[in-house]
Amino acid sequence: MSGDEQPSGAALMFGDFAPQLVHFTDEVLFGQVWERPGLSTRDRSLVTVASLVTSGSTEQLRFHLGRAVDNGVTEAELIEAITHLAFYAGWPRAMSAMTVAKDLFHA
């Protein structure tokens, strides 16, 4: 890391506690996987948000909703995606995800 580069979220969370997890998160997941040419980052964000909603992984959802917006997905599209997933992933998971989205978008 250069002198002006900020530590990643994973490094801030786990630093020396779990350095290999930080490495895999930063270098493999957000380095190699997210940069593959087969999907745009916008599409990767939609897929990731859908996966997190369907698995009930709301702790990671806040970060990925923000990342999705940064990657060009609109708030309205994310709300629609979560609403759509209610019928496939289950109402409680969609309600939990929508709570995270509302807290993030209307804080």
Secondary structure as GFF3:
##gff-version 3
##sequence-region A 1 107
A	DSSP	alpha_helix	9	14	.	.	.	ID=ss1
A	DSSP	alpha_helix	19	23	.	.	.	ID=ss2
A	DSSP	pi_helix	24	33	.	.	.	ID=ss3
A	DSSP	alpha_helix	41	55	.	.	.	ID=ss4
A	DSSP	alpha_helix	58	70	.	.	.	ID=ss5
A	DSSP	alpha_helix	75	89	.	.	.	ID=ss6
A	DSSP	alpha_helix	91	105	.	.	.	ID=ss7
###
